[in-house]
C-alpha cells in the first residue's frame, strides 16, 4: 500500500501519545542495585550455560555475573523463572524509516516529519522485542532524520536501542535507489545521496558526517535479479572508488558498509576493505578469502527476503523472490564452509519492526549452529558497531543491556523471537 492505512495511523498516533511517558519512565537508572535471577545464563563467548544464573546490576553497568552473585542490602530481586539470561540482541541492518508496503512510494507520499514519528515508534518496537543496539542502514530519503532519533534516544526523550546511523545511503545516478521505476520527466527525488566519482563520494560522506552520521552506507550493486538461475548484480563503484571512501572513513574515525549482493561488486568491496558486505548473496572464492583476511563481515538478511517471497504483489514476483532465496541459501552454506565471519542484520522495515529476531532462526535453519548465530549477533555485532568492550556480553563493566527468553536458545534458537524481559542501560524496559 502506498500510504499507512487508517488502522496503522490510529495505532501510531495512540502509541506516540503514550510514548514519551513510557520512554522516560524506562530511561532513568534504578534507585538501587538490581539482581536478575533466572534458571539459566548463557556465556556468549564460551557457550557455557550457568544454572541458575544471576546478574547484579548497579546503575547502568553490570557489577557481577554468576550462579550466585552478591545481593546487596535493599537490592531489587527480579526472578524471571524458567528463562535464559542473554545480552540484548543486536541488529546491524535496520531501516527505522521504512514500514511494510510500497517502500519506494513512502518518500513521495509521506513527509519527513511524519516518517520520523513512525521511526520513533519503530525504534520502540525493536527495543521491546529485545534489540538493545542497532545500525540504521539508510533513511531512504529522510536525510539525517535518523540523527534526531538517535539523539532523542540518548537523551531519554523516546525509547529505543543504542544506534549507529548513516543518514541517507550513497548511490550513483540511475543507481539502486534513484527512482529508477518512475517517469524521469517527473524528476522524482532519489532515496539516497548521489555520488558518481571518488571525489563526490568523499564530499557526500563529509556532508553526512557534518549532519551527524556515524558511518557511511554505500550501494555497491543493484538492481539485482535472477536470470536463468544466475544472479545478475551490476556493480556501481570500482574498487578504487570504494577504497577512497574507506580511506576517508578511516580519516574520520568511522567505517563504510555496503549493500552488495553479487560479483563483481562484492569483490570490489572486499578489495577496498569495507567493514561489512550486507546481503552478500553471492561471494566468490576470491572474495571470501579477502573477507577472511580483512575480517569483513557478511550480513545475510534472510528475513527480508523470506518476507518478500511470502508477500508478493504479483505472481511473477513470488517466483523471482523464491528463486533468489533458494540461490542465497546455497551460497550461504558455501560461506559457512569457507569460514566467513557473519554479523546479524535483518533489513527490517519492509517487514514489521519488532519481528526481526526471525533472522537468527533462519540462519540456524540454513546451516548455522545456534551458539554461532548468537555469537554473530552479539559479539560480532558489537564489534561492527564499535562497542565491543561495552555491549554484547554479560560481563562486569559492560552496559546492563540484558534480555530473558523462555527455555534454552541452544536447544531452540527461535525462543529469541519471544523475548519476555528487556533491560537497557540498567533500566527495565519490559517485564
LINQUI-V10939 format. One record per backbone hydrogen bond with DSSP energy under -1.0 kcal/mol. NH is the residue of the N-H (numbers start at 0). CO is the residue of the C=O. If there is no record, write none. Layout:
# LINQUI-V10939
[[NH,CO] [NH,CO]]
This chain:
# LINQUI-V10939
[[8,4] [9,5] [10,6] [11,7] [12,8] [13,9] [14,10] [15,11] [16,12] [18,14] [21,17] [22,18] [23,19] [24,20] [25,21] [26,22] [27,23] [33,56] [34,75] [35,54] [36,77] [37,52] [38,80] [39,82] [40,49] [41,84] [42,47] [46,42] [49,40] [52,37] [53,65] [54,35] [55,63] [56,33] [57,60] [60,57] [61,397] [62,55] [63,55] [65,53] [74,71] [75,32] [77,34] [79,36] [82,80] [83,404] [84,39] [85,402] [87,400] [88,129] [90,132] [91,343] [93,134] [94,347] [97,94] [104,101] [108,104] [109,105] [114,110] [115,111] [116,112] [117,113] [118,114] [119,115] [120,116] [121,117] [122,118] [123,119] [124,120] [125,121] [126,122] [127,123] [128,124] [129,126] [130,125] [131,88] [131,129] [132,88] [133,161] [134,90] [135,163] [136,93] [137,135] [138,166] [144,141] [146,143] [148,144] [149,145] [150,146] [151,147] [152,148] [153,149] [154,150] [155,152] [156,151] [161,131] [163,133] [169,216] [170,192] [174,171] [177,174] [181,178] [185,182] [186,183] [190,176] [192,168] [194,170] [200,196] [201,197] [202,198] [203,199] [204,200] [205,201] [206,202] [207,203] [208,204] [209,205] [210,206] [211,208] [212,207] [213,164] [214,164] [215,254] [217,256] [218,169] [219,258] [220,258] [221,233] [224,231] [226,229] [229,226] [231,224] [235,219] [241,237] [242,238] [243,239] [244,240] [245,241] [246,242] [247,243] [248,244] [249,245] [250,246] [251,247] [252,249] [253,248] [256,215] [257,275] [258,217] [259,277] [265,261] [267,263] [268,264] [269,265] [270,266] [271,267] [272,268] [273,268] [274,255] [276,296] [277,257] [278,298] [279,259] [281,260] [287,283] [288,284] [289,285] [290,286] [291,287] [292,288] [293,289] [295,290] [296,274] [297,340] [298,276] [305,301] [306,302] [307,303] [308,304] [309,305] [310,306] [317,313] [318,314] [319,315] [320,316] [321,317] [322,318] [323,319] [324,320] [325,321] [326,322] [327,323] [328,324] [329,325] [330,326] [331,327] [332,328] [333,329] [334,330] [335,331] [336,332] [337,333] [339,334] [342,297] [346,92] [348,350] [354,351] [357,354] [358,355] [359,356] [360,356] [361,357] [362,358] [363,359] [364,360] [365,361] [366,363] [367,362] [372,368] [373,369] [374,370] [375,371] [376,372] [377,373] [378,374] [379,374] [381,377] [382,378] [383,379] [384,380] [385,382] [386,381] [389,386] [390,386] [394,392] [396,61] [397,394] [398,389] [399,59] [400,398] [401,422] [402,85] [403,420] [404,83] [406,81] [410,407] [411,407] [414,411] [415,412] [416,413] [417,414] [419,403] [420,403] [421,429] [422,401] [423,426] [425,399] [426,423] [428,421] [429,421]]
